[in-house]
Amino acid sequence: MKTSNPTHNMDNVVDFFTGKTFSTLHDERFIRLAPELDGLEMLYSNDTSSEKLFSLKILCWGLRANGEVVGLVPWLNDIVPCPDLCDPLNGHFEGYYDQGIDEVFFEAPIHKVVELETAAEYYEIECENDDDVVQEVPDMIGTHAVLATPGQKHLSLVEVVSWRLLHNGTIYGMLTDHTKVVSTPVLPGDDCLYAAQTNDNFRYFFQHQIANKIKAQDPEALAAISLLVDDV
């Protein structure tokens, strides 16, 4: 199999799904992650309630190959950069929020930028394959994955243990395969973990507030989850 020649002009090649050139996508890939440990949040608006702002806990901060640092949140069926949140049905990015000092800001905090840049320089890793693991960080915000039960209108909630960054910039939410657990607690990097997004039964990610409401049989949460069941 032939591989691409790095001397070719990749600005002439456009990704069919994103409309971006391959060189742009290469520069936008994530090369380092830093967990958010101080409770900073992403603010977003929703077209169904345009006068309100909603918030989600930021999972981590990501350093792109082009040097940009952005917050990342689990959103629907993937993990997405906060500024890229621009789905007219589900929300628009409005900024970052520090609840402790009641401050809204729009750029990554400088201490996270310094942390990521320093770590990326220190842990410069040489990888041979796109799916080589560069880093794995624990989930600190209680993210749950929704899995469908094949052949049944039933959904289950599974805690996300960690998030695994690959050399190609892909970030996977890692779940526990309980049939392969050797020791507990299950920690990031354990062999019993598998990527949620590669599982055919995976549907969505939820943060712990919604997951807990579903577990507690909250009527509104159950009504919302029933729409997912209808799509199973």
C-alpha positions as CSV (number, residue, x, y, z in Angstrom):
1,M,0.0,0.0,0.0
2,K,1.4,3.4,-0.9
3,T,1.3,6.2,1.6
4,S,1.0,9.9,1.0
5,N,4.2,11.7,0.0
6,P,4.8,14.6,2.5
7,T,6.2,16.7,-0.4
8,H,2.8,16.7,-2.1
9,N,0.7,19.9,-1.7
10,M,-2.0,18.7,0.6
11,D,-3.8,22.1,0.3
12,N,-5.2,20.8,-3.0
13,V,-6.8,17.8,-1.2
14,V,-10.2,18.5,0.6
15,D,-11.9,16.2,3.0
16,F,-15.4,15.4,1.7
17,F,-17.2,15.5,5.0
18,T,-15.6,18.7,6.6
19,G,-14.8,20.7,3.5
20,K,-11.3,21.4,5.0
21,T,-8.0,20.7,3.3
22,F,-6.0,17.7,4.7
23,S,-3.2,20.1,5.7
24,T,-5.7,22.1,7.8
25,L,-7.1,19.0,9.4
26,H,-3.5,17.8,10.1
27,D,-2.7,21.1,11.8
28,E,-5.9,21.0,13.8
29,R,-5.4,17.5,15.3
30,F,-4.8,17.3,19.0
31,I,-1.4,16.4,20.3
32,R,-1.7,16.9,24.0
33,L,-4.5,17.0,26.7
34,A,-4.7,18.5,30.2
35,P,-7.6,17.6,32.5
36,E,-9.7,20.5,33.8
37,L,-9.4,20.3,37.6
38,D,-11.0,23.6,38.7
39,G,-14.5,23.2,37.5
40,L,-14.4,25.6,34.6
41,E,-17.4,25.3,32.3
42,M,-18.5,25.9,28.8
43,L,-21.4,28.2,28.2
44,Y,-23.8,27.6,25.2
45,S,-27.1,28.8,24.0
46,N,-29.9,26.7,22.4
47,D,-32.2,27.7,19.7
48,T,-35.2,26.4,21.6
49,S,-34.4,28.8,24.5
50,S,-32.5,31.6,22.9
51,E,-32.7,33.9,25.9
52,K,-31.0,31.4,28.3
53,L,-27.5,30.2,28.7
54,F,-26.6,26.7,29.6
55,S,-23.4,25.2,31.0
56,L,-21.4,22.0,30.7
57,K,-18.4,21.0,32.7
58,I,-15.2,21.1,30.6
59,L,-13.6,17.7,30.5
60,C,-10.1,18.8,29.5
61,W,-8.1,21.3,27.4
62,G,-6.5,20.2,24.2
63,L,-3.4,21.5,22.4
64,R,-3.7,21.4,18.6
65,A,-0.7,20.9,16.3
66,N,-1.1,24.5,15.2
67,G,-0.6,25.7,18.8
68,E,-4.2,26.5,19.5
69,V,-5.6,25.5,22.9
70,V,-9.3,24.9,23.4
71,G,-11.7,23.3,25.9
72,L,-13.2,20.0,25.1
73,V,-16.6,18.6,26.2
74,P,-18.4,15.3,25.5
75,W,-21.3,16.3,23.2
76,L,-23.8,13.9,21.7
77,N,-21.8,11.0,20.3
78,D,-18.3,12.5,20.4
79,I,-16.0,14.8,22.3
80,V,-15.8,18.2,20.6
81,P,-13.8,21.5,20.9
82,C,-16.0,24.1,22.6
83,P,-15.5,26.8,19.9
84,D,-16.6,24.3,17.2
85,L,-20.0,23.8,18.9
86,C,-22.2,25.2,16.3
87,D,-25.1,22.9,15.7
88,P,-28.3,24.9,15.0
89,L,-30.4,22.1,16.7
90,N,-28.3,21.6,19.8
91,G,-26.3,24.6,20.7
92,H,-23.9,27.4,20.0
93,F,-20.7,28.1,21.9
94,E,-20.9,31.4,24.0
95,G,-17.7,31.3,26.0
96,Y,-16.0,29.7,29.0
97,Y,-17.1,30.4,32.6
98,D,-15.3,30.4,35.9
99,Q,-18.0,30.0,38.5
100,G,-15.6,30.7,41.4
101,I,-15.1,34.3,40.3
102,D,-18.2,34.7,38.1
103,E,-16.1,35.5,35.0
104,V,-16.8,34.7,31.3
105,F,-13.8,34.5,29.0
106,F,-13.2,33.3,25.4
107,E,-9.6,32.1,25.3
108,A,-8.0,29.2,27.1
109,P,-6.6,30.2,30.5
110,I,-2.9,31.0,30.4
111,H,-2.0,28.4,33.0
112,K,-3.5,25.6,30.8
113,V,-1.7,26.9,27.7
114,V,1.6,26.9,29.6
115,E,0.9,23.4,31.0
116,L,0.1,21.9,27.6
117,E,2.9,23.6,25.7
118,T,5.5,22.5,28.3
119,A,4.2,19.0,28.5
120,A,4.1,18.6,24.7
121,E,7.7,19.7,24.5
122,Y,8.8,17.5,27.4
123,Y,6.9,14.4,26.3
124,E,7.6,14.6,22.6
125,I,6.7,11.2,21.3
126,E,7.7,9.5,18.1
127,C,4.8,7.4,16.8
128,E,4.8,5.0,13.8
129,N,1.1,4.5,13.4
130,D,-2.0,6.7,13.5
131,D,-3.6,4.6,16.2
132,D,-0.6,4.7,18.6
133,V,-1.7,5.9,22.0
134,V,-0.2,9.3,22.9
135,Q,-1.9,10.0,26.1
136,E,-4.8,8.8,28.3
137,V,-6.5,11.1,30.9
138,P,-9.1,10.1,33.5
139,D,-12.7,11.3,33.2
140,M,-13.1,13.9,36.0
141,I,-16.7,15.0,35.3
142,G,-18.7,11.8,35.6
143,T,-19.4,11.2,31.9
144,H,-21.6,8.3,31.0
145,A,-22.0,6.5,27.7
146,V,-25.5,5.3,26.5
147,L,-25.4,1.9,25.0
148,A,-28.2,0.1,23.2
149,T,-29.1,-3.5,23.8
150,P,-29.2,-5.3,20.5
151,G,-32.7,-6.4,19.5
152,Q,-34.3,-4.7,22.4
153,K,-35.7,-1.2,23.1
154,H,-33.4,-0.8,26.1
155,L,-30.5,1.5,26.9
156,S,-27.9,1.1,29.5
157,L,-25.7,3.8,31.1
158,V,-21.9,3.0,31.5
159,E,-19.4,5.2,33.2
160,V,-16.5,6.5,31.1
161,V,-13.2,5.7,32.8
162,S,-10.9,7.7,30.7
163,W,-10.2,9.5,27.4
164,R,-7.5,8.1,25.1
165,L,-5.7,10.4,22.6
166,L,-4.3,8.7,19.5
167,H,-1.4,9.9,17.3
168,N,-3.9,11.0,14.6
169,G,-5.6,13.3,17.0
170,T,-8.7,11.1,17.6
171,I,-10.0,11.1,21.2
172,Y,-11.9,8.0,22.4
173,G,-14.0,7.7,25.6
174,M,-12.9,4.4,27.2
175,L,-15.5,2.0,28.8
176,T,-15.0,-1.1,30.9
177,D,-15.5,-4.6,29.5
178,H,-16.4,-6.3,32.7
179,T,-15.6,-9.8,31.2
180,K,-12.0,-8.7,31.0
181,V,-11.5,-7.1,34.4
182,V,-8.5,-8.6,36.2
183,S,-8.2,-6.2,39.1
184,T,-10.1,-3.3,40.5
185,P,-10.4,-0.4,40.5
186,V,-10.2,-0.1,36.7
187,L,-7.8,2.6,35.9
188,P,-6.8,4.5,32.7
189,G,-4.7,2.3,30.4
190,D,-6.1,-1.0,31.7
191,D,-6.4,-3.8,29.2
192,C,-10.1,-4.2,29.9
193,L,-11.0,-0.8,28.4
194,Y,-12.5,-0.3,25.0
195,A,-13.4,2.8,22.9
196,A,-17.1,3.7,23.1
197,Q,-17.2,5.3,19.7
198,T,-16.1,2.1,18.0
199,N,-18.9,0.1,19.6
200,D,-21.9,-0.4,17.3
201,N,-24.2,-0.2,20.4
202,F,-22.9,3.2,21.4
203,R,-25.4,6.1,21.1
204,Y,-24.5,9.2,23.2
205,F,-22.5,10.7,26.0
206,F,-24.1,12.3,29.0
207,Q,-22.6,14.2,31.9
208,H,-23.4,12.9,35.4
209,Q,-26.2,15.3,36.1
210,I,-28.4,13.9,33.3
211,A,-27.2,10.3,34.0
212,N,-28.2,10.6,37.6
213,K,-31.6,11.9,36.7
214,I,-32.1,9.0,34.4
215,K,-31.1,6.6,37.1
216,A,-33.5,8.3,39.5
217,Q,-36.3,7.9,37.1
218,D,-36.7,11.7,36.6
219,P,-39.8,12.2,34.3
220,E,-38.2,14.8,32.1
221,A,-35.0,12.8,31.7
222,L,-37.0,9.6,31.0
223,A,-39.1,11.4,28.3
224,A,-35.9,12.6,26.7
225,I,-34.2,9.2,26.8
226,S,-37.4,7.6,25.4
227,L,-36.7,9.5,22.1
228,L,-33.3,7.7,22.0
229,V,-35.0,4.4,22.6
230,D,-37.2,5.0,19.7
231,D,-34.1,5.4,17.5
232,V,-32.5,2.2,18.7
